[in-house]
Amino acid sequence: MDDIYSLSDIQIQEKIGQKLKAVRLKQNITQDSLAESSSISRSSVQKIESGEIRSFDVFLRILRTLGMLDELAHLCEEEQMSPNEYFEMVNSVKRNRRKRAVGTIKKDKEESEW
């Protein structure tokens, strides 16, 4: 595969459309069937397969129907902290911990008349 950063947005969309079409055909699914299962129009399927991806919602519906949502899984994962980031976070909490008094007020033996 080409370096994805060297491709234009249109080229990337065309490659994605070609891939979706290949997967659909490999699964022996017609455009009409994919459209019906995804609750979209057949023309939307045709447009996406030709590289015209205009609606992310429609794109997600097709991925879900074709069983390809796992291709986006890494975008949904929470970022893991490095050991250094974790160490800094723990130490910043310790540094910023609220300090509380531990002593008590001592009463004088003589009481005031007030």
C-alpha positions, 0 to 999 in steps of 0.5 A: 500500500502507498504511504497513506499520507502521500495520498489525497483525500479523494484517493483515500476515499476511492481506496476505501470504496474499492475495499468496501466493494471487494468485501461486499462481493466476497461476502456475496452481498448485492448493493440492494441487500447491503442498502436494505440491511444498512437502512440506506439507499442503493445510490448511497452504497454506489456513491461510497463504493465509487469513493464519494464518502460524504456521510460518516453515519452512512459509512458507519452503517455499511461498516457495521453491516459488513462486519468491519467496525473492528477496523475503527476499534483503535480509534475508540480505545482510551490512550494508555499512560506511559510509566513516566506519565503515571509517575508524574500524575501520582506525584502531582496528586501528592504535592497538591494534597490539601494539608489539614491541621492535626492539633486541637485547641487547648482550653485555658483553665480559667473560663471567661465570664462571657 
